[in-house]
Amino acid sequence: MTKKEIRQQVKQKIKSLTRTQQIQEAGEAATILVNFLEQNFPKASVALFFSMTGEIETGDLIHTLTTKDFKVSLPRVEGEHIHFYPVGKPGGDFFDISEYGIREPIGEVEDRVCKEVEVVIVPGMAFDHKGARLGRGKGFYDRFLNAHPSTVKVGYAFNCQILPEIPTEEHDIKMDYVISASGLKIFNDR
């Protein structure tokens, strides 16, 4: 199956989830992720993503991590790259809508925290049992992860996005961990 076909198939699987199922899976995955971070990377600098339609919800997760002393940052697309900007405690108006229709943090170039990101929570269309990730095809996260190889990479998804195998190319970056409501999968024990 091609990457395009896999993306289409996974989109359909996600669409078939009820809103209740999506909320339940997001809550279970968030609990697993928060416990994982607290046990392995307490008070770390954690980069997350704002969920888009068809992605596992991250709003409550962002709120939880900002109240637990993690240094949370969120991405903003700038040209062909993403850069992460810190967010403060919950509340306040510090977001804007990008050209892609995604919420992004408002900040000055000096506010970028790319060099400080210890753990990045990575979205994807699909992940496999070897840690491979299939993104949306624009390469933003692959470029960021390639430029920051020591950053711990954690894929975050619905259960239906975890597949036995997905095709990869040389530039594709594998995850160290993948978390869904089904649990934690470890590919590179750090």
Backbone as numpy.savetxt, mean C-alpha at the origin, in Angstrom:
# Nx Ny Nz CAx CAy CAz Cx Cy Cz
-1.80 -16.29 -18.57 -2.65 -15.11 -18.57 -1.75 -13.86 -18.57
-2.14 -12.85 -19.33 -1.36 -11.62 -19.39 -1.65 -10.74 -18.17
-0.79 -9.74 -17.96 -1.01 -8.81 -16.85 -2.35 -8.09 -17.02
-2.66 -7.71 -18.24 -3.93 -7.02 -18.50 -5.12 -7.90 -18.14
-5.06 -9.17 -18.51 -6.14 -10.10 -18.21 -6.28 -10.33 -16.70
-5.13 -10.41 -16.02 -5.16 -10.58 -14.56 -5.79 -9.35 -13.91
-5.41 -8.16 -14.35 -6.00 -6.94 -13.80 -7.52 -6.95 -13.96
-7.98 -7.32 -15.14 -9.43 -7.36 -15.41 -10.11 -8.40 -14.52
-9.51 -9.57 -14.39 -10.09 -10.63 -13.57 -10.17 -10.21 -12.10
-9.10 -9.61 -11.59 -9.09 -9.18 -10.19 -10.09 -8.06 -9.96
-10.20 -7.12 -10.89 -11.21 -6.06 -10.76 -12.60 -6.65 -10.62
-12.90 -7.67 -11.40 -14.21 -8.32 -11.32 -14.41 -9.01 -9.98
-13.36 -9.66 -9.47 -13.46 -10.32 -8.16 -13.73 -9.29 -7.06
-13.06 -8.16 -7.13 -13.26 -7.11 -6.13 -14.68 -6.55 -6.24
-15.15 -6.33 -7.46 -16.51 -5.82 -7.66 -17.56 -6.77 -7.11
-17.23 -8.07 -7.09 -18.20 -9.05 -6.60 -18.28 -9.08 -5.07
-17.31 -8.45 -4.40 -17.38 -8.37 -2.94 -18.47 -7.40 -2.53
-19.28 -7.76 -1.54 -20.27 -6.81 -1.03 -19.54 -5.75 -0.21
-20.21 -4.65 0.03 -19.62 -3.59 0.86 -19.30 -4.14 2.25
-20.17 -4.97 2.78 -19.95 -5.59 4.09 -18.70 -6.46 4.08
-18.52 -7.24 3.03 -17.32 -8.07 2.91 -16.06 -7.21 2.83
-16.13 -6.13 2.07 -14.98 -5.23 1.94 -14.61 -4.62 3.28
-15.62 -4.16 4.02 -15.37 -3.55 5.33 -14.78 -4.58 6.29
-15.35 -5.79 6.28 -14.87 -6.84 7.18 -13.42 -7.21 6.86
-13.11 -7.42 5.59 -11.74 -7.77 5.20 -10.77 -6.64 5.52
-11.18 -5.40 5.27 -10.30 -4.27 5.56 -10.02 -4.18 7.06
-11.03 -4.39 7.88 -10.84 -4.36 9.33 -9.92 -5.46 9.82
-10.11 -6.67 9.30 -9.27 -7.80 9.70 -7.83 -7.59 9.24
-7.65 -7.15 8.01 -6.30 -6.90 7.48 -5.62 -5.78 8.26
-6.36 -4.72 8.59 -5.79 -3.61 9.34 -5.32 -4.06 10.72
-6.10 -4.90 11.38 -5.70 -5.42 12.69 -4.40 -6.21 12.58
-4.30 -7.05 11.58 -3.08 -7.84 11.36 -1.90 -6.91 11.09
-2.11 -5.91 10.24 -1.04 -4.99 9.88 -0.57 -4.17 11.08
-1.50 -3.63 11.84 -1.12 -2.82 13.01 -0.34 -3.69 14.01
-0.82 -4.89 14.28 -0.10 -5.79 15.20 1.29 -6.11 14.67
1.40 -6.37 13.38 2.69 -6.67 12.75 3.65 -5.48 12.92
3.17 -4.28 12.64 4.03 -3.09 12.77 4.43 -2.86 14.22
3.48 -2.98 15.14 3.80 -2.76 16.56 4.83 -3.76 17.07
4.75 -4.99 16.62 5.68 -6.03 17.09 7.05 -5.94 16.42
7.09 -5.53 15.16 8.33 -5.58 14.40 8.96 -4.23 14.08
8.16 -3.20 14.00 8.66 -1.89 13.61 8.01 -0.79 14.45
8.12 -0.87 15.79 7.44 0.13 16.64 7.97 1.54 16.37
7.04 2.47 16.29 7.34 3.89 16.07 8.10 4.15 14.78
7.98 3.26 13.82 8.67 3.42 12.54 8.03 4.50 11.69
8.77 4.92 10.69 8.24 5.81 9.66 7.56 4.91 8.63
6.23 5.04 8.53 5.42 4.16 7.69 4.75 4.97 6.59
5.00 4.58 5.35 4.34 5.21 4.21 3.16 4.33 3.80
2.01 4.96 3.67 0.80 4.25 3.26 0.28 4.86 1.98
-0.89 4.39 1.57 -1.56 4.95 0.39 -3.00 5.23 0.75
-3.57 6.23 0.07 -5.00 6.47 0.16 -5.67 5.47 -0.76
-6.61 4.71 -0.25 -7.28 3.73 -1.10 -8.14 4.41 -2.16
-8.11 3.82 -3.33 -8.95 4.25 -4.43 -10.09 3.24 -4.56
-11.05 3.53 -5.39 -12.11 2.57 -5.66 -11.47 1.27 -6.13
-11.90 0.16 -5.56 -11.36 -1.14 -5.94 -10.12 -1.55 -5.15
-9.75 -0.76 -4.16 -8.62 -1.11 -3.30 -9.12 -1.29 -1.88
-8.38 -2.05 -1.11 -8.72 -2.25 0.29 -8.67 -0.90 1.01
-9.68 -0.62 1.81 -9.84 0.67 2.48 -8.68 0.92 3.46
-8.13 2.14 3.41 -7.01 2.49 4.30 -7.31 3.68 5.22
-8.46 4.29 5.09 -8.76 5.48 5.90 -8.66 5.23 7.39
-9.31 4.17 7.88 -9.25 3.85 9.31 -7.84 3.45 9.73
-7.13 2.75 8.85 -5.76 2.34 9.13 -4.86 3.57 9.31
-4.98 4.54 8.42 -4.19 5.78 8.53 -4.48 6.44 9.86
-5.76 6.55 10.20 -6.16 7.16 11.47 -5.53 6.40 12.65
-5.63 5.08 12.64 -5.10 4.27 13.74 -3.60 4.47 13.89
-2.86 4.42 12.79 -1.40 4.54 12.89 -0.97 5.92 13.35
-1.70 6.97 12.95 -1.31 8.31 13.41 -1.58 8.49 14.89
-2.48 7.70 15.47 -2.74 7.80 16.90 -1.84 6.88 17.72
-1.04 6.05 17.07 -0.18 5.08 17.76 1.30 5.43 17.66
1.64 6.66 17.44 3.02 7.12 17.43 3.87 6.65 16.26
3.23 6.18 15.21 4.00 5.92 13.99 4.13 7.23 13.24
5.23 7.39 12.52 5.41 8.56 11.66 4.82 8.20 10.30
3.63 8.69 10.04 2.88 8.31 8.85 3.09 9.32 7.73
3.31 8.78 6.54 3.39 9.64 5.36 2.54 9.04 4.25
2.10 9.91 3.36 1.21 9.51 2.26 1.78 10.02 0.94
1.47 9.33 -0.16 2.10 9.67 -1.44 1.43 10.80 -2.19
2.27 11.45 -2.97 1.81 12.44 -3.93 2.55 12.19 -5.24
1.82 12.11 -6.33 2.44 11.91 -7.63 3.00 13.24 -8.10
4.27 13.20 -8.50 4.93 14.39 -9.03 5.68 13.97 -10.29
5.10 14.27 -11.44 5.68 13.83 -12.70 5.55 12.32 -12.83
6.68 11.66 -13.00 6.71 10.20 -13.15 7.01 9.49 -11.82
7.04 10.22 -10.72 7.45 9.64 -9.44 6.43 9.91 -8.35
6.49 9.12 -7.30 5.73 9.41 -6.10 6.72 9.81 -5.02
6.30 10.75 -4.21 7.05 11.19 -3.05 6.09 11.14 -1.87
6.64 10.83 -0.71 5.81 10.70 0.48 5.97 11.92 1.37
4.84 12.37 1.89 4.78 13.56 2.73 4.19 13.18 4.09
4.73 13.75 5.15 4.21 13.41 6.48 2.82 13.96 6.71
2.04 13.23 7.49 0.73 13.72 7.92 0.75 13.80 9.43
0.01 14.74 9.95 -0.04 14.92 11.39 -1.07 14.03 12.02
-1.45 14.37 13.21 -2.49 13.63 13.92 -3.82 13.83 13.19
-4.77 12.93 13.40 -6.05 13.04 12.70 -6.71 14.40 12.88
-7.43 14.81 11.85 -8.10 16.11 11.88 -7.31 17.09 11.05
-7.93 18.16 10.66 -7.24 19.16 9.86 -7.41 18.88 8.38
-7.25 19.90 7.61 -7.42 19.79 6.17 -6.05 19.83 5.52
-5.50 18.65 5.25 -4.16 18.62 4.67 -4.11 17.74 3.43
-5.23 17.67 2.67 -5.29 16.86 1.47 -5.86 17.65 0.31
-5.50 17.22 -0.88 -6.02 17.78 -2.12 -6.34 16.60 -3.04
-7.03 16.84 -4.13 -7.36 15.78 -5.09 -6.44 15.93 -6.29
-5.77 14.83 -6.66 -4.80 14.86 -7.76 -5.49 14.75 -9.12
-4.69 14.85 -10.16 -5.21 14.69 -11.52 -5.74 13.28 -11.76
-5.32 12.32 -10.91 -5.80 10.94 -11.02 -7.04 10.71 -10.16
-7.52 11.76 -9.49 -8.69 11.62 -8.63 -8.39 11.00 -7.28
-7.13 11.04 -6.86 -6.67 10.44 -5.61 -6.41 11.55 -4.60
-6.80 11.30 -3.35 -6.44 12.25 -2.28 -4.92 12.23 -2.11
-4.33 13.41 -2.00 -2.89 13.53 -1.80 -2.61 14.56 -0.72
-1.52 14.38 0.01 -1.19 15.36 1.04 -0.70 16.67 0.42
-1.03 17.75 1.09 -0.53 19.06 0.70 0.79 19.26 1.44
1.79 19.71 0.74 3.07 19.93 1.40 4.04 20.58 0.44
5.09 21.12 1.01 6.14 21.73 0.22 7.20 20.66 -0.09
7.99 20.90 -1.12 9.01 19.94 -1.52 9.93 19.62 -0.34
10.20 20.59 0.52 11.08 20.35 1.67 10.47 19.35 2.66
9.16 19.15 2.59 8.48 18.24 3.52 8.61 16.77 3.14
9.15 16.48 1.96 9.27 15.09 1.53 10.02 14.26 2.57
9.56 13.02 2.74 10.21 12.15 3.74 10.72 10.85 3.11
10.92 10.83 1.80 11.34 9.60 1.13 12.54 8.93 1.78
13.50 9.70 2.20 14.72 9.13 2.78 14.47 8.53 4.15
13.39 8.90 4.80 13.11 8.43 6.15 12.13 7.25 6.19
11.55 6.87 5.08 10.55 5.81 5.08 11.22 4.48 5.41
10.80 3.86 6.51 11.33 2.56 6.91 10.47 1.42 6.38
9.15 1.63 6.37 8.21 0.60 5.92 7.23 1.28 4.96
7.02 0.66 3.81 6.03 1.19 2.88 4.94 0.13 2.67
3.70 0.56 2.86 2.53 -0.29 2.63 2.14 -0.05 1.18
2.19 -1.11 0.38 2.10 -0.97 -1.07 0.77 -1.50 -1.61
0.06 -0.69 -2.40 -1.14 -1.20 -3.05 -0.76 -2.05 -4.26
-1.70 -2.81 -4.75 -1.46 -3.58 -5.95 -2.76 -4.14 -6.48
-2.76 -4.48 -7.73 -3.93 -5.17 -8.30 -3.91 -6.62 -7.85
-2.69 -7.20 -7.73 -2.56 -8.59 -7.31 -1.17 -8.82 -6.73
-1.09 -9.83 -5.87 0.17 -10.30 -5.29 0.15 -11.81 -5.42
1.34 -12.42 -5.45 1.34 -13.88 -5.52 2.05 -14.50 -4.33
2.11 -15.82 -4.33 2.66 -16.57 -3.20 4.19 -16.51 -3.12
4.82 -15.76 -4.02 6.27 -15.58 -3.98 6.64 -14.13 -3.66
5.62 -13.29 -3.43 5.88 -11.88 -3.12 5.84 -10.97 -4.33
5.55 -11.51 -5.51 5.46 -10.66 -6.71 4.22 -9.78 -6.61
4.31 -8.62 -7.21 3.23 -7.64 -7.19 2.89 -7.21 -8.61
1.60 -7.10 -8.87 1.11 -6.55 -10.12 0.41 -5.24 -9.79
0.98 -4.14 -10.26 0.40 -2.82 -10.00 -0.61 -2.45 -11.07
-0.89 -1.16 -11.15 -1.86 -0.66 -12.14 -1.22 -0.41 -13.50
0.11 -0.52 -13.56 0.78 -0.42 -14.85 1.52 0.88 -15.11
1.48 1.81 -14.18 2.16 3.09 -14.39 3.59 3.09 -13.83
3.92 2.15 -12.94 5.29 2.00 -12.44 5.69 2.92 -11.30
4.77 3.69 -10.74 5.14 4.64 -9.68 5.80 3.94 -8.49
5.18 2.88 -7.99 5.73 2.20 -6.82 7.00 1.44 -7.17
7.08 0.83 -8.36 8.31 0.14 -8.75 9.49 1.12 -8.78
9.29 2.32 -9.32 10.37 3.31 -9.35 10.77 3.73 -7.94
9.76 3.98 -7.08 10.08 4.38 -5.71 10.83 3.27 -4.99
10.34 2.05 -5.08 10.96 0.93 -4.36 12.35 0.62 -4.89
12.55 0.75 -6.18 13.86 0.54 -6.77 14.87 1.57 -6.26
14.41 2.80 -6.05 15.28 3.87 -5.55 15.51 3.77 -4.04
14.71 2.96 -3.33 14.80 2.82 -1.87 14.82 1.33 -1.50
15.88 0.62 -1.89 15.90 -0.84 -1.71 15.88 -1.33 -0.27
16.30 -0.51 0.68 16.32 -0.96 2.08 14.97 -0.79 2.78
14.03 -0.12 2.12 12.70 0.07 2.70 11.98 -1.28 2.75
11.35 -1.57 3.88 10.57 -2.80 4.03 9.29 -2.65 3.23
9.01 -3.62 2.38 7.88 -3.55 1.45 6.77 -4.50 1.90
5.59 -3.94 2.18 4.45 -4.74 2.65 3.28 -4.53 1.69
2.94 -5.58 0.96 1.76 -5.53 0.11 0.51 -5.62 0.98
-0.56 -4.93 0.57 -1.78 -4.85 1.38 -2.96 -4.98 0.44
-3.81 -6.01 0.66 -4.84 -6.29 -0.33 -6.00 -7.10 0.24
-7.06 -7.20 -0.56 -8.15 -8.13 -0.27 -7.65 -9.55 -0.52
-8.30 -10.53 0.10 -7.93 -11.93 -0.10 -7.97 -12.33 -1.58
-8.96 -11.84 -2.32 -9.11 -12.23 -3.72 -8.00 -11.69 -4.62
-7.17 -10.81 -4.07 -6.05 -10.26 -4.84 -4.77 -11.08 -4.67
-4.82 -12.11 -3.84 -3.66 -12.97 -3.63 -3.82 -14.18 -4.56
-2.94 -14.30 -5.52 -3.02 -15.34 -6.54 -1.84 -16.30 -6.41
-1.99 -17.51 -6.97 -0.87 -18.46 -6.90 0.39 -17.94 -7.60
0.20 -17.29 -8.76 1.36 -16.79 -9.49 0.91 -15.69 -10.44
1.78 -14.68 -10.59 1.54 -13.63 -11.57 2.80 -13.44 -12.39
2.67 -13.03 -13.64 3.86 -12.81 -14.47 4.64 -11.60 -13.96
5.95 -11.70 -14.04 6.80 -10.59 -13.60 7.79 -10.23 -14.69
8.30 -9.03 -14.58 9.35 -8.55 -15.47 10.53 -8.13 -14.60
11.64 -7.89 -15.23 12.88 -7.57 -14.51 12.74 -6.37 -13.57
11.97 -5.36 -13.98 11.84 -4.14 -13.17 10.85 -4.29 -12.01
10.07 -5.37 -11.97 9.08 -5.56 -10.91 9.78 -5.85 -9.58
9.34 -5.19 -8.53 9.93 -5.33 -7.20 9.06 -6.26 -6.36
9.69 -7.25 -5.74 8.95 -8.19 -4.88 8.76 -7.59 -3.49
7.66 -8.01 -2.86 7.34 -7.60 -1.51 8.11 -8.46 -0.49
8.39 -7.87 0.66 8.96 -8.63 1.76 7.86 -9.37 2.50
6.68 -8.76 2.54 5.51 -9.31 3.23 4.27 -8.94 2.43
3.22 -9.74 2.56 1.91 -9.38 2.03 0.89 -9.67 3.12
0.01 -8.68 3.36 -1.01 -8.81 4.39 -2.39 -8.66 3.76
-3.26 -9.60 4.12 -4.68 -9.54 3.77 -5.44 -10.03 4.99
-6.75 -10.11 4.89 -7.56 -10.60 6.01 -7.20 -12.05 6.36
-6.63 -12.78 5.42 -6.24 -14.18 5.67 -4.96 -14.29 6.50
-4.23 -13.19 6.62 -3.02 -13.23 7.44 -1.81 -12.60 6.78
-0.67 -12.91 7.37 0.62 -12.38 6.96 1.38 -13.44 6.19
1.90 -13.07 5.03 2.78 -13.95 4.26 4.16 -13.32 4.26
5.17 -14.11 4.60 6.55 -13.61 4.73 7.38 -14.14 3.57
8.07 -13.22 2.88 8.92 -13.61 1.75 10.38 -13.26 1.99
10.63 -12.34 2.91 11.99 -11.92 3.21 12.01 -11.53 4.68
12.34 -12.44 5.55 12.29 -12.18 6.99 13.40 -11.21 7.37
13.00 -10.01 7.72 14.00 -8.98 8.08 14.19 -8.98 9.56
